[in-house]
Amino acid sequence: MLSRCLKLLAFLFLLSACSADREVARSFYYWNKDFKLRTEDENLLKSLGNERIYLRCFSLEWNRPQKSVQIADAVSLQAGMLPEFQEIVPVVHIGQDFFTHIKPEQVEQIATSLMSRVDSIAVAGNFSFSEIQVDFKWNEQSRDLYFALLNSIKAALSPVEQKLSCSIRLQQVQFPEITGIPPVDRGMLLYYNIGKINEPGTRNSIYDPDVAARYVSYIKTYRLPLDIALPVFTWAVHQRNGEVLSVIQNITLDDVRNSGLFEEKAKGLFAPLKTCDFKGSWFKEGDRLRVEEISPGRSLRAARQVKPFLPEGVSSVALFYLDSVNTSRYGQEAFEELYSVFE
């Protein structure tokens, strides 16, 4: 009897130790306009012990014809769609040229409209939120207006119950004296989309370990608490005369090879055999299609590369992004291995 009790106590101790070791929230981004979660993916989230979904709610864009601010591609959401066991973090994406058209006196009203739309989506989806995140690739020119918008958003939040975070790129980590430190509570370091997508010779702009190595040492000294986002997606870049025409999401090497429409010139680099339509893009003779696939092994390499440079206090490891194509390509074991790097 005593022996059984000792074994039970030892087992409970191991369980509590494992729980204590996991100090980060296992998370996913959800970036599609229509929120649809398959039963298999919901079961996967439960099995993985995922705690958080970063939900892209909409994009802020500049409507050129109307010369006005536009809320675009708002997520379609109704009560009961979101898994009850997930914390939801609303994410607002801002278009790249947005701040070239905005005047300082418009910032406060934009922040008010932004928060009103986020609140309405939260009501429709029947969720509350303790964090809101803004995604924008700012630079020295857009910094002041962007930071002013962040300050206005932060002023609208409950100072005790709600936090503000924003996405951080490696280039911003390297040059904080130029790009500045955003006025937020936390940053989400996006450890992907590092390379230049249209640069000659680029083979994988999503994640190239050699390119990432040029920036990774700067992370330790960045003066903002950081979480980490890693890529688990794939896409294909359609080029004509060296210029990027489109980026086709969720395309794998097998998709292109099995289509019978392309000749593989080099690994991952394809040329159309004839004029054709493929996945909604029109290809002509001389065009090129470059598949940039992030495999489980490549994601794991990214995780192991960045882990030694992250500061203490990482509270979330987010995978970009939750989608049936990506979850089918990876599976539970690969995701477990990826998360465990940080636990």
C-alpha positions as CSV (number, residue, x, y, z in Angstrom):
1,M,0.0,0.0,0.0
2,L,2.8,2.4,0.9
3,S,4.6,1.5,-2.3
4,R,1.5,2.4,-4.4
5,C,1.1,5.7,-2.6
6,L,4.7,6.6,-3.2
7,K,4.4,5.7,-6.9
8,L,1.2,7.9,-7.1
9,L,2.9,10.8,-5.4
10,A,5.9,10.5,-7.8
11,F,3.6,10.5,-10.8
12,L,1.7,13.5,-9.6
13,F,5.0,15.3,-9.0
14,L,6.1,14.6,-12.5
15,L,2.8,15.9,-13.9
16,S,3.1,19.1,-11.9
17,A,6.8,19.5,-13.0
18,C,5.8,19.1,-16.6
19,S,3.1,21.7,-16.2
20,A,5.5,24.1,-14.5
21,D,8.0,23.7,-17.3
22,R,5.5,24.9,-19.9
23,E,5.7,28.6,-19.4
24,V,4.6,29.6,-22.9
25,A,1.2,29.6,-24.5
26,R,1.0,27.3,-27.5
27,S,-0.6,29.5,-30.1
28,F,-1.7,29.7,-33.8
29,Y,-2.4,32.6,-36.1
30,Y,-5.7,32.4,-38.1
31,W,-5.4,34.6,-41.2
32,N,-8.2,33.5,-43.5
33,K,-11.2,35.8,-44.1
34,D,-13.8,33.1,-43.4
35,F,-13.4,31.4,-40.1
36,K,-13.9,27.7,-40.7
37,L,-12.3,25.2,-38.3
38,R,-12.5,21.5,-39.2
39,T,-13.3,19.0,-36.5
40,E,-9.9,17.4,-37.1
41,D,-8.2,20.8,-36.5
42,E,-10.2,21.5,-33.4
43,N,-9.2,18.1,-32.0
44,L,-5.6,18.8,-32.9
45,L,-5.7,22.0,-30.9
46,K,-7.0,20.1,-27.9
47,S,-4.4,17.3,-28.3
48,L,-1.6,19.9,-28.5
49,G,-2.9,21.8,-25.5
50,N,-3.1,25.0,-27.5
51,E,-4.3,28.0,-25.6
52,R,-4.5,30.9,-27.9
53,I,-5.6,32.0,-31.4
54,Y,-4.3,35.3,-32.9
55,L,-7.3,36.1,-35.1
56,R,-6.8,38.5,-38.0
57,C,-10.0,40.6,-37.8
58,F,-9.5,42.9,-40.7
59,S,-7.0,45.1,-42.6
60,L,-6.8,48.9,-42.6
61,E,-6.2,50.0,-46.2
62,W,-6.2,53.3,-48.1
63,N,-8.9,53.4,-50.7
64,R,-7.2,55.2,-53.6
65,P,-10.3,56.0,-55.8
66,Q,-12.2,57.3,-52.8
67,K,-9.2,58.8,-51.0
68,S,-10.3,57.5,-47.7
69,V,-9.5,54.9,-45.0
70,Q,-11.1,51.6,-45.6
71,I,-11.6,48.5,-43.4
72,A,-11.1,45.6,-45.7
73,D,-11.4,41.8,-45.6
74,A,-13.1,41.7,-42.2
75,V,-13.3,38.2,-40.8
76,S,-16.7,36.5,-41.1
77,L,-17.6,35.3,-37.6
78,Q,-20.7,34.3,-35.7
79,A,-21.3,33.2,-32.1
80,G,-20.3,29.5,-31.5
81,M,-17.7,29.4,-34.3
82,L,-14.7,29.9,-32.1
83,P,-13.4,27.1,-29.9
84,E,-14.3,27.9,-26.2
85,F,-11.0,26.6,-24.9
86,Q,-9.0,29.1,-26.9
87,E,-8.1,32.7,-25.8
88,I,-8.7,35.0,-28.7
89,V,-6.3,37.9,-29.5
90,P,-7.7,40.2,-32.2
91,V,-5.1,41.2,-34.8
92,V,-5.5,44.2,-37.1
93,H,-3.3,44.3,-40.2
94,I,-2.3,47.6,-41.8
95,G,-1.5,47.9,-45.5
96,Q,2.0,48.9,-46.4
97,D,1.3,52.3,-48.0
98,F,-1.4,53.3,-45.5
99,F,0.6,56.0,-43.6
100,T,1.8,57.7,-46.8
101,H,-1.8,59.0,-47.1
102,I,-2.7,59.7,-43.5
103,K,-2.4,63.1,-41.7
104,P,-1.6,63.4,-38.0
105,E,-5.0,64.9,-37.2
106,Q,-6.7,61.7,-38.5
107,V,-4.9,59.3,-36.2
108,E,-7.2,59.5,-33.2
109,Q,-10.4,59.0,-35.3
110,I,-8.8,56.0,-37.0
111,A,-8.0,54.5,-33.6
112,T,-11.6,55.0,-32.5
113,S,-13.0,53.4,-35.6
114,L,-10.5,50.5,-35.4
115,M,-11.4,49.8,-31.8
116,S,-15.1,50.1,-32.5
117,R,-14.8,47.5,-35.3
118,V,-12.8,45.1,-33.1
119,D,-15.4,45.4,-30.4
120,S,-18.2,44.6,-32.8
121,I,-16.4,41.5,-34.1
122,A,-15.8,40.4,-30.5
123,V,-19.6,40.8,-29.8
124,A,-20.5,38.9,-33.0
125,G,-18.0,36.1,-32.1
126,N,-19.0,36.1,-28.5
127,F,-15.5,36.5,-27.1
128,S,-13.7,39.0,-24.8
129,F,-10.0,39.9,-25.2
130,S,-7.2,40.9,-22.9
131,E,-4.8,41.7,-25.7
132,I,-5.1,43.3,-29.1
133,Q,-2.3,43.1,-31.7
134,V,-1.4,45.4,-34.6
135,D,0.6,44.0,-37.6
136,F,2.4,46.6,-39.7
137,K,5.9,46.6,-41.3
138,W,6.9,50.2,-40.4
139,N,10.1,52.1,-41.4
140,E,11.7,55.4,-40.5
141,Q,9.2,57.3,-42.7
142,S,6.1,55.8,-41.3
143,R,7.3,55.4,-37.7
144,D,5.9,58.6,-36.2
145,L,2.3,58.3,-37.5
146,Y,2.3,54.5,-36.7
147,F,3.5,55.0,-33.2
148,A,0.9,57.8,-32.7
149,L,-1.8,55.3,-33.8
150,L,-0.5,52.8,-31.3
151,N,-0.6,55.3,-28.5
152,S,-4.2,56.2,-29.4
153,I,-5.2,52.5,-29.4
154,K,-3.5,52.0,-26.1
155,A,-5.3,54.9,-24.6
156,A,-8.6,53.3,-25.5
157,L,-7.8,50.0,-23.7
158,S,-8.3,49.2,-20.1
159,P,-4.9,49.8,-18.5
160,V,-5.3,46.9,-16.1
161,E,-7.2,44.3,-18.1
162,Q,-6.0,44.8,-21.7
163,K,-2.6,44.9,-23.3
164,L,-1.4,46.1,-26.7
165,S,1.2,44.2,-28.8
166,C,2.5,44.5,-32.3
167,S,4.5,42.5,-34.8
168,I,8.3,43.0,-35.0
169,R,10.5,42.2,-38.0
170,L,14.1,41.2,-37.8
171,Q,15.2,44.3,-39.7
172,Q,13.5,46.4,-37.1
173,V,15.4,44.5,-34.4
174,Q,18.7,45.2,-36.1
175,F,18.2,49.0,-36.4
176,P,16.1,50.2,-33.3
177,E,17.9,53.5,-33.4
178,I,16.4,54.2,-36.8
179,T,13.0,52.4,-36.7
180,G,12.4,53.1,-33.0
181,I,10.8,50.9,-30.3
182,P,7.0,50.9,-30.6
183,P,4.9,52.0,-27.6
184,V,3.4,48.6,-26.8
185,D,3.4,46.1,-24.0
186,R,4.9,43.3,-26.0
187,G,6.3,42.5,-29.4
188,M,5.6,39.4,-31.6
189,L,8.9,38.7,-33.4
190,L,8.0,37.3,-36.9
191,Y,10.8,34.8,-37.7
192,Y,9.8,34.5,-41.3
193,N,9.5,36.6,-44.5
194,I,13.1,37.5,-44.0
195,G,14.4,37.4,-47.5
196,K,13.6,39.7,-50.5
197,I,10.9,38.0,-52.4
198,N,11.9,39.5,-55.8
199,E,15.6,39.5,-55.5
200,P,17.5,37.5,-58.1
201,G,18.8,34.2,-56.7
202,T,16.3,34.1,-53.8
203,R,15.2,30.5,-53.3
204,N,13.1,30.8,-50.1
205,S,12.1,34.3,-48.9
206,I,9.9,32.8,-46.1
207,Y,12.9,31.4,-44.2
208,D,16.5,31.2,-45.2
209,P,18.8,30.2,-42.3
210,D,21.8,32.0,-43.7
211,V,19.8,35.3,-44.1
212,A,18.3,34.9,-40.6
213,A,21.8,34.4,-39.2
214,R,22.7,38.0,-40.1
215,Y,20.0,39.4,-37.7
216,V,19.5,36.9,-35.0
217,S,22.2,38.1,-32.6
218,Y,20.5,41.5,-32.3
219,I,17.4,40.0,-30.7
220,K,19.0,39.8,-27.2
221,T,19.5,43.5,-26.9
222,Y,16.0,44.6,-28.2
223,R,14.4,46.7,-25.5
224,L,10.9,45.2,-25.6
225,P,9.5,41.9,-24.2
226,L,9.2,39.5,-27.1
227,D,7.1,36.5,-28.1
228,I,8.0,34.4,-31.2
229,A,6.1,33.5,-34.3
230,L,7.3,30.7,-36.6
231,P,6.3,29.7,-40.2
232,V,4.4,26.5,-41.0
233,F,3.0,27.7,-44.3
234,T,3.9,27.4,-48.0
235,W,3.4,29.6,-51.0
236,A,4.4,30.1,-54.6
237,V,5.8,33.3,-56.2
238,H,4.6,34.0,-59.8
239,Q,7.2,36.1,-61.7
240,R,7.3,37.7,-65.1
241,N,10.4,39.4,-66.4
242,G,11.9,39.4,-62.9
243,E,8.9,41.1,-61.4
244,V,6.5,39.5,-58.8
245,L,3.0,39.3,-60.3
246,S,1.3,37.4,-57.4
247,V,1.9,35.2,-54.4
248,I,-0.3,32.1,-54.4
249,Q,-1.0,30.8,-50.9
250,N,-1.0,27.1,-49.9
251,I,0.9,25.8,-52.9
252,T,3.2,22.8,-52.4
253,L,5.8,21.3,-54.7
254,D,3.5,18.3,-55.2
255,D,0.7,20.6,-56.3
256,V,2.8,22.0,-59.1
257,R,4.5,18.8,-60.1
258,N,1.2,16.9,-60.2
259,S,-0.6,19.6,-62.3
260,G,1.2,18.6,-65.5
261,L,1.4,22.2,-66.5
262,F,5.0,23.0,-65.6
263,E,8.6,22.0,-66.3
264,E,10.8,21.9,-63.2
265,K,13.9,23.9,-64.2
266,A,15.6,23.5,-60.8
267,K,14.3,22.2,-57.4
268,G,11.3,24.4,-56.6
269,L,11.6,26.6,-59.8
270,F,9.1,25.9,-62.6
271,A,8.3,27.2,-66.1
272,P,4.9,26.8,-67.7
273,L,4.8,24.3,-70.6
274,K,2.2,26.5,-72.3
275,T,-0.1,29.5,-71.6
276,C,-2.3,28.3,-68.8
277,D,-4.4,29.2,-65.7
278,F,-3.1,27.7,-62.4
279,K,-4.7,28.4,-59.1
280,G,-6.3,31.6,-60.3
281,S,-3.1,33.0,-61.9
282,W,-2.6,33.3,-65.7
283,F,0.8,32.1,-66.9
284,K,2.5,33.0,-70.1
285,E,5.6,31.6,-71.9
286,G,8.7,32.8,-70.1
287,D,7.0,33.2,-66.7
288,R,8.5,31.5,-63.6
289,L,6.9,29.9,-60.6
290,R,9.0,29.5,-57.4
291,V,7.6,27.3,-54.7
292,E,8.7,28.3,-51.2
293,E,7.8,25.4,-49.0
294,I,8.3,25.4,-45.3
295,S,8.6,21.8,-44.2
296,P,8.4,20.6,-40.6
297,G,12.2,20.1,-40.6
298,R,12.7,23.7,-41.9
299,S,10.4,25.1,-39.2
300,L,12.3,23.1,-36.5
301,R,15.6,24.6,-37.8
302,A,14.2,28.1,-37.5
303,A,13.0,27.4,-33.9
304,R,16.4,26.0,-32.9
305,Q,18.2,28.9,-34.5
306,V,16.3,31.6,-32.7
307,K,15.8,30.0,-29.3
308,P,19.2,30.8,-27.8
309,F,18.8,34.5,-28.6
310,L,15.3,35.1,-27.2
311,P,15.1,37.0,-23.9
312,E,13.6,35.4,-20.8
313,G,9.9,35.8,-20.4
314,V,8.6,34.6,-23.8
315,S,4.9,34.0,-23.0
316,S,3.6,32.8,-26.4
317,V,5.0,30.7,-29.3
318,A,2.7,31.3,-32.3
319,L,2.7,29.3,-35.5
320,F,1.7,31.0,-38.7
321,Y,-0.9,29.9,-39.6
322,L,-3.8,27.6,-38.8
323,D,-5.2,26.2,-42.0
324,S,-6.3,22.7,-43.1
325,V,-3.4,22.5,-45.7
326,N,-0.8,23.4,-43.1
327,T,-2.1,21.1,-40.3
328,S,-2.4,18.2,-42.8
329,R,1.2,18.7,-43.9
330,Y,2.6,18.8,-40.4
331,G,0.4,16.7,-38.0
332,Q,0.5,16.6,-34.2
333,E,4.0,15.0,-33.8
334,A,5.7,17.7,-35.9
335,F,3.9,20.5,-34.0
336,E,4.7,19.0,-30.6
337,E,8.4,18.9,-31.5
338,L,8.3,22.5,-32.7
339,Y,6.6,23.8,-29.5
340,S,8.9,21.7,-27.2
341,V,11.9,23.7,-28.3
342,F,10.7,26.6,-26.2
343,E,9.4,24.6,-23.2
